[in-house]
């Protein structure tokens, strides 16, 4: 269960899925982006909906081996860590390349004193 109100990439959710575990997560954008079936989400802050979802999930447990294998394969195909690391590195390189492309030479940057004088 991941009742978070704020997440980036919900690593704990992905780790649970990588073990083939059934999950419940709040319906915040980062969790929704994982792309689970709608029954895996509950409205953020809605304790009654969370309790209902937990009871439903508990009634459907235990998860059979075939379902675990399906969940594990699904998360492995969508969230391969090597691919995520490669894409993250590409983003960082793109930011650095853009920063280098727009960085003015030191001779063209006015001093703070000159900037203040120009504003007055």
C-alpha positions as a Markdown table, in Angstrom:
| # | Residue | x | y | z |
|---|---|---|---|---|
| 1 | Unk | 0.0 | 0.0 | 0.0 |
| 2 | Unk | 1.4 | 3.4 | -1.0 |
| 3 | Unk | -0.9 | 6.2 | 0.4 |
| 4 | Unk | 1.6 | 9.0 | -0.6 |
| 5 | Unk | 0.4 | 12.5 | -1.5 |
| 6 | Unk | 3.7 | 13.3 | -3.3 |
| 7 | Unk | 6.0 | 11.0 | -5.3 |
| 8 | Unk | 8.4 | 11.3 | -8.2 |
| 9 | Unk | 8.9 | 7.8 | -9.5 |
| 10 | Unk | 7.2 | 5.6 | -6.9 |
| 11 | Unk | 10.2 | 3.3 | -6.3 |
| 12 | Unk | 8.5 | 1.4 | -3.4 |
| 13 | Unk | 5.5 | 0.7 | -5.6 |
| 14 | Unk | 7.7 | -0.6 | -8.4 |
| 15 | Unk | 9.7 | -2.7 | -6.0 |
| 16 | Unk | 6.6 | -4.4 | -4.6 |
| 17 | Unk | 5.5 | -5.1 | -8.2 |
| 18 | Unk | 8.9 | -6.5 | -9.0 |
| 19 | Unk | 8.2 | -9.2 | -6.4 |
| 20 | Unk | 4.8 | -9.9 | -7.9 |
| 21 | Unk | 2.9 | -8.5 | -5.0 |
| 22 | Unk | -0.6 | -7.0 | -5.2 |
| 23 | Unk | -0.5 | -3.3 | -4.6 |
| 24 | Unk | -2.8 | -0.4 | -3.7 |
| 25 | Unk | -1.7 | 3.2 | -4.3 |
| 26 | Unk | -3.1 | 6.7 | -4.0 |
| 27 | Unk | -4.4 | 8.2 | -7.2 |
| 28 | Unk | -1.7 | 10.9 | -7.5 |
| 29 | Unk | -0.3 | 11.6 | -10.9 |
| 30 | Unk | 3.1 | 9.8 | -10.3 |
| 31 | Unk | 1.3 | 6.6 | -9.1 |
| 32 | Unk | -1.2 | 6.8 | -11.9 |
| 33 | Unk | 1.6 | 7.1 | -14.4 |
| 34 | Unk | 2.7 | 3.5 | -13.5 |
| 35 | Unk | -0.4 | 2.4 | -15.4 |
| 36 | Unk | -1.9 | -0.2 | -13.0 |
| 37 | Unk | -5.5 | -1.4 | -13.4 |
| 38 | Unk | -8.0 | 1.1 | -11.9 |
| 39 | Unk | -8.8 | -1.2 | -8.9 |
| 40 | Unk | -5.2 | -0.7 | -7.7 |
| 41 | Unk | -5.8 | 3.0 | -6.9 |
| 42 | Unk | -7.8 | 4.8 | -4.3 |
| 43 | Unk | -8.6 | 8.5 | -3.9 |
| 44 | Unk | -5.9 | 10.3 | -2.0 |
| 45 | Unk | -7.1 | 11.0 | 1.6 |
| 46 | Unk | -10.2 | 8.9 | 1.3 |
| 47 | Unk | -9.9 | 6.6 | 4.3 |
| 48 | Unk | -13.1 | 4.8 | 3.6 |
| 49 | Unk | -12.1 | 4.0 | 0.0 |
| 50 | Unk | -8.8 | 2.8 | 1.1 |
| 51 | Unk | -10.4 | 0.5 | 3.7 |
| 52 | Unk | -12.8 | -0.9 | 1.1 |
| 53 | Unk | -9.9 | -1.4 | -1.3 |
| 54 | Unk | -7.8 | -3.2 | 1.4 |
| 55 | Unk | -10.7 | -5.5 | 2.2 |
| 56 | Unk | -11.2 | -6.3 | -1.4 |
| 57 | Unk | -7.5 | -7.0 | -1.9 |
| 58 | Unk | -7.4 | -9.1 | 1.2 |
| 59 | Unk | -10.4 | -11.2 | 0.0 |
| 60 | Unk | -8.6 | -11.9 | -3.3 |
| 61 | Unk | -5.4 | -13.0 | -1.7 |
| 62 | Unk | -3.3 | -15.0 | -1.8 |
| 63 | Unk | -2.0 | -14.3 | -5.3 |
| 64 | Unk | -1.3 | -17.4 | -7.2 |
| 65 | Unk | 2.1 | -18.1 | -8.8 |
| 66 | Unk | 0.9 | -17.4 | -12.3 |
| 67 | Unk | -0.4 | -14.0 | -11.3 |
| 68 | Unk | 2.9 | -13.2 | -9.6 |
| 69 | Unk | 4.8 | -14.1 | -12.7 |
| 70 | Unk | 2.5 | -11.9 | -14.8 |
| 71 | Unk | 2.9 | -8.9 | -12.5 |
| 72 | Unk | 6.7 | -9.4 | -12.4 |
| 73 | Unk | 7.0 | -9.6 | -16.2 |
| 74 | Unk | 4.8 | -6.6 | -16.6 |
| 75 | Unk | 6.8 | -4.3 | -14.3 |
| 76 | Unk | 10.1 | -5.6 | -15.7 |
| 77 | Unk | 9.0 | -4.8 | -19.2 |
| 78 | Unk | 7.9 | -1.3 | -18.4 |
| 79 | Unk | 10.4 | -0.3 | -15.8 |
| 80 | Unk | 13.8 | -1.8 | -16.7 |
| 81 | Unk | 16.4 | -0.1 | -14.4 |
| 82 | Unk | 19.1 | -0.1 | -17.1 |
| 83 | Unk | 16.7 | 1.7 | -19.5 |
| 84 | Unk | 15.7 | 4.2 | -16.8 |
| 85 | Unk | 19.3 | 4.9 | -16.0 |
| 86 | Unk | 20.1 | 5.4 | -19.7 |
| 87 | Unk | 17.2 | 7.8 | -20.2 |
| 88 | Unk | 18.1 | 9.7 | -17.1 |
| 89 | Unk | 21.7 | 10.1 | -18.2 |
| 90 | Unk | 20.4 | 11.4 | -21.6 |
| 91 | Unk | 18.3 | 14.0 | -19.8 |
| 92 | Unk | 21.3 | 15.2 | -17.8 |
| 93 | Unk | 23.5 | 15.3 | -20.8 |
| 94 | Unk | 20.9 | 17.3 | -22.7 |
| 95 | Unk | 20.7 | 19.9 | -19.8 |
| 96 | Unk | 24.5 | 20.2 | -19.7 |
| 97 | Unk | 24.7 | 20.6 | -23.5 |
| 98 | Unk | 22.0 | 23.3 | -23.5 |
| 99 | Unk | 23.7 | 25.1 | -20.6 |
| 100 | Unk | 27.0 | 25.1 | -22.4 |
| 101 | Unk | 25.4 | 26.3 | -25.6 |
| 102 | Unk | 23.7 | 29.4 | -23.9 |
| 103 | Unk | 26.5 | 30.2 | -21.4 |
| 104 | Unk | 27.8 | 33.7 | -22.3 |
| 105 | Unk | 31.6 | 34.3 | -22.3 |
| 106 | Unk | 32.8 | 35.9 | -19.1 |
| 107 | Unk | 33.7 | 39.1 | -21.0 |
| 108 | Unk | 30.1 | 39.7 | -22.1 |
| 109 | Unk | 28.6 | 39.4 | -18.7 |
| 110 | Unk | 28.0 | 42.8 | -17.0 |
| 111 | Unk | 29.0 | 43.2 | -13.4 |
| 112 | Unk | 26.3 | 43.5 | -10.7 |
| 113 | Unk | 27.4 | 47.1 | -10.2 |
| 114 | Unk | 26.9 | 47.9 | -13.9 |
| 115 | Unk | 23.6 | 46.1 | -14.0 |
| 116 | Unk | 22.3 | 48.1 | -11.0 |
| 117 | Unk | 23.5 | 51.4 | -12.5 |
| 118 | Unk | 21.7 | 50.6 | -15.8 |
| 119 | Unk | 18.5 | 50.0 | -13.9 |
| 120 | Unk | 18.6 | 53.4 | -12.2 |
